[in-house]
Amino acid sequence: MGIQDRRRLGAYLRRLRENTVLTPDKAAAALGWPALRVERLEAGLATVRRPDFRELLSLYGAGEEPPLGLLEGTRGWWTAYSDEIDVDHETLLILEESATRIRSYSAGLIPGLLQTRGYAAGLMSTRHDQPWSRMEVLVELRVERARVLRTGSLDMQAVIDEAALRRPVGVPVVMRRQYEHLISMARQPGVTILVRPLAAEYFSEARFTFHIFDLPTSSVTTESAVQLEEFDREHFEWSPAETVRYRSVYSRAERGALGQDASIEFIAKLASDV
């Protein structure tokens, strides 16, 4: 419900903006917002908070009633975690919820959507800049993200570098359960997990982790997006040219990966060796 409601609201905001002859960039600048904020709202890729909505209505010269009713149903399941996530993190969650297909290449760690609670907790425990109470909340959030894989409507394929699989996170039992979880997920409809062995051809882009989201064609401003994992934040690429570039990199990584059955066997061997 939230996806369609956000798109409906986004389409309404786009019509208002176009009636004022403002570009998305100029509207964002007038409000002191980041340049892409208006485009994300219009594409249904961000949650519109009531104060932001009122600012937009004022800028566009529109009244508040009945438009405020359009906000109903636009909040996501992650609302309970809103104090712990920023706008970019929320955009990632909306992309995961909205996507029809995800292509993920992971160079250093297991992809977030495929992590067990123990693995996620092991990662979070290495952070010393935040209290553990907050890290526990973020662990729960990461586990909850996997709900998109249980809907049956998402096609996800992940190419995971062997180095990411062999890198220990937490105690050995955590890694064994993570391997077992990957095998279980790889046997679910709509989920494909491929291992890219260390012996595969090296190329410079293989050092980076990224995720490509294909969105329904009814999205207003974009049909796909790329998320890059950085040190302490999310970075997104929205332009078609960048998406094409990352698709090419993904295809190259995929060509060097084992097939699905061989990948499952590879992961099973890792589990038995722990």
C-alpha positions in Angstrom: 0.0 0.0 0.0 2.8 2.5 0.9 4.4 2.2 -2.5 1.3 3.1 -4.5 0.3 5.9 -2.0 3.8 7.4 -2.2 3.6 7.4 -6.0 0.1 8.9 -6.0 1.3 11.7 -3.7 4.5 12.2 -5.8 2.4 12.6 -9.0 0.3 15.2 -7.2 3.3 17.2 -6.2 4.8 17.0 -9.7 1.6 18.4 -11.1 1.6 21.3 -8.6 5.3 22.0 -9.4 4.8 22.0 -13.1 1.9 24.4 -12.8 4.3 26.9 -11.2 6.9 26.4 -14.0 9.6 25.4 -11.4 12.2 22.8 -12.1 12.9 20.2 -9.4 16.2 21.9 -8.8 14.7 25.3 -8.4 12.0 24.1 -6.1 14.6 22.3 -3.9 16.8 25.4 -3.9 13.9 27.6 -2.8 13.3 25.3 0.2 17.0 24.9 1.0 16.7 21.2 0.3 19.3 18.9 -1.3 19.0 19.0 -5.1 17.5 15.6 -5.6 15.0 15.7 -2.7 12.1 17.0 -4.8 12.8 14.4 -7.6 12.8 11.6 -5.0 9.5 12.8 -3.5 7.9 13.0 -6.9 9.1 9.5 -7.9 7.7 8.1 -4.7 11.2 7.3 -3.4 11.0 9.3 -0.2 8.6 9.7 2.6 6.9 13.1 2.8 6.8 14.4 6.3 4.0 16.8 7.2 6.2 19.9 7.7 7.9 19.3 4.3 4.5 18.8 2.7 3.3 22.1 4.0 6.4 23.8 2.7 5.8 22.4 -0.7 2.2 23.4 -0.7 3.1 26.9 0.3 5.8 27.2 -2.4 3.3 25.9 -5.0 0.5 28.2 -3.8 -1.8 25.2 -3.0 -4.2 24.9 0.0 -3.7 22.2 2.7 -7.1 20.6 2.5 -7.8 18.0 1.2 -4.2 17.4 0.0 -3.0 16.6 3.6 -5.1 13.5 3.4 -2.8 12.3 0.6 -0.2 11.6 3.3 -2.2 8.8 4.7 -0.6 5.4 4.0 2.7 6.8 2.7 4.7 5.8 5.7 6.8 2.6 5.4 7.2 -0.3 7.8 10.4 1.3 9.0 8.6 4.2 10.7 9.4 2.7 14.1 13.1 3.2 13.3 12.7 6.7 12.0 14.9 8.2 14.8 17.8 6.0 13.7 17.9 6.5 10.0 18.6 9.4 7.7 17.0 10.4 4.4 19.5 8.4 2.3 18.9 5.2 4.4 15.2 5.7 4.0 15.7 6.0 0.3 17.5 2.6 0.3 14.6 1.0 2.1 12.1 2.5 -0.3 14.2 1.2 -3.3 14.3 -2.3 -1.8 10.5 -2.2 -1.2 9.7 -0.8 -4.6 12.1 -2.7 -6.9 11.0 -5.5 -9.1 14.6 -6.6 -9.6 17.9 -6.2 -7.7 21.3 -7.0 -9.0 23.9 -6.9 -6.2 27.7 -7.2 -6.4 29.4 -7.5 -3.0 33.2 -7.3 -2.8 33.9 -7.3 0.9 30.8 -8.4 3.0 27.6 -10.5 2.7 24.9 -8.2 1.2 22.6 -6.7 3.8 19.5 -8.3 2.6 21.1 -11.8 3.0 22.7 -11.3 6.4 21.7 -13.2 9.5 21.1 -11.5 12.8 24.4 -12.9 14.2 26.4 -11.7 11.2 24.8 -8.2 11.3 25.4 -8.0 15.1 29.1 -9.0 14.5 29.5 -6.2 12.0 27.8 -3.6 14.3 29.9 -4.7 17.3 33.0 -3.4 15.5 31.7 0.2 15.6 32.8 2.1 18.6 31.4 5.5 17.7 27.8 4.6 18.7 26.3 3.1 21.9 25.5 -0.6 21.6 21.8 0.2 22.4 21.6 2.0 19.0 23.5 -0.7 17.2 21.0 -3.3 18.5 18.2 -1.2 16.9 20.2 -1.1 13.6 20.7 -4.9 13.7 16.9 -5.3 14.0 16.4 -3.0 11.1 18.8 -4.9 9.0 17.1 -8.2 9.7 13.7 -6.6 9.0 14.9 -5.4 5.6 14.9 -9.1 4.4 11.0 -9.0 4.4 11.2 -7.9 0.8 12.6 -11.3 -0.2 9.6 -13.1 1.3 7.0 -11.4 -0.8 7.7 -13.5 -3.9 7.5 -10.4 -6.1 11.2 -9.5 -6.1 13.9 -11.0 -8.4 17.2 -10.7 -6.6 20.6 -11.9 -7.9 23.7 -11.4 -5.8 27.2 -12.0 -7.0 29.4 -12.4 -3.9 33.2 -12.3 -4.0 34.9 -15.3 -2.4 36.8 -12.9 -0.2 33.6 -11.6 1.3 32.5 -15.2 2.1 35.8 -16.1 3.7 36.2 -12.9 5.8 35.2 -14.0 9.4 32.6 -11.9 11.2 32.0 -12.9 14.8 32.7 -16.4 16.2 32.8 -19.5 13.9 29.3 -20.5 14.6 28.1 -17.1 13.3 29.8 -17.8 10.0 28.4 -21.4 9.8 24.9 -20.1 10.3 25.5 -17.4 7.8 26.6 -19.9 5.2 23.6 -22.1 5.9 21.3 -19.1 5.6 22.8 -18.2 2.2 22.1 -21.8 1.0 18.6 -21.6 2.3 18.0 -18.3 0.6 19.5 -19.5 -2.7 16.8 -22.2 -2.8 14.0 -19.7 -2.5 12.1 -18.6 -5.6 13.3 -15.4 -7.0 16.7 -15.5 -5.2 20.0 -16.4 -7.0 23.3 -16.3 -5.2 26.5 -16.7 -7.3 30.1 -16.9 -5.9 32.8 -15.1 -7.7 36.0 -17.1 -6.9 39.3 -15.5 -6.2 40.6 -17.2 -9.4 38.3 -15.1 -11.5 39.7 -12.4 -13.7 40.5 -9.3 -11.8 39.3 -5.9 -12.9 39.5 -2.6 -11.0 35.7 -2.1 -10.5 35.6 -5.5 -8.7 36.8 -3.8 -5.6 33.5 -1.9 -5.0 30.1 -3.0 -3.7 27.0 -1.8 -5.5 23.4 -2.6 -6.0 21.2 -2.0 -9.1 17.5 -1.5 -8.5 15.0 -1.9 -11.4 11.8 0.0 -10.6 8.3 -0.4 -12.1 7.9 1.6 -15.3 5.2 3.7 -13.6 7.9 5.5 -11.5 7.8 9.2 -12.4 11.4 10.2 -12.9 13.5 7.1 -13.1 13.3 3.4 -14.0 16.4 2.3 -12.2 18.9 3.5 -9.6 22.3 2.4 -8.3 23.4 2.4 -4.7 27.1 2.5 -3.8 28.2 1.5 -0.3 30.5 4.1 1.2 32.3 4.3 4.5 29.5 5.9 6.6 26.7 6.7 4.1 24.7 5.7 1.1 25.5 7.1 -2.3 23.0 6.9 -5.2 23.4 7.3 -8.9 20.1 8.0 -10.8 21.2 8.9 -14.4 20.5 6.3 -17.1 24.2 6.6 -18.3 25.5 5.6 -14.8 23.0 2.7 -14.6 24.2 1.4 -17.9 27.8 1.7 -16.7 27.1 -0.4 -13.6 25.1 -2.9 -15.4 28.2 -3.5 -17.6 30.3 -4.0 -14.5 27.8 -6.3 -13.0 27.7 -8.4 -16.2 31.5 -8.7 -16.1 31.4 -9.8 -12.5 28.6 -12.3 -13.2 30.6 -13.9 -16.1 33.4 -14.7 -13.7 31.1 -16.3 -11.1 30.3 -19.9 -10.6 26.8 -21.1 -11.6 24.0 -21.4 -9.0 24.5 -25.1 -8.2 28.3 -24.8 -8.0 27.9 -21.7 -5.8 25.7 -23.6 -3.4 28.2 -26.4 -3.3 31.0 -23.9 -2.7 29.2 -22.3 0.2 28.3 -25.7 1.7 32.0 -26.6 1.7 32.7 -23.4 3.6 30.1 -24.3 6.1 31.4 -27.8 6.6 35.0 -26.4 7.1 34.0 -24.1 10.0 
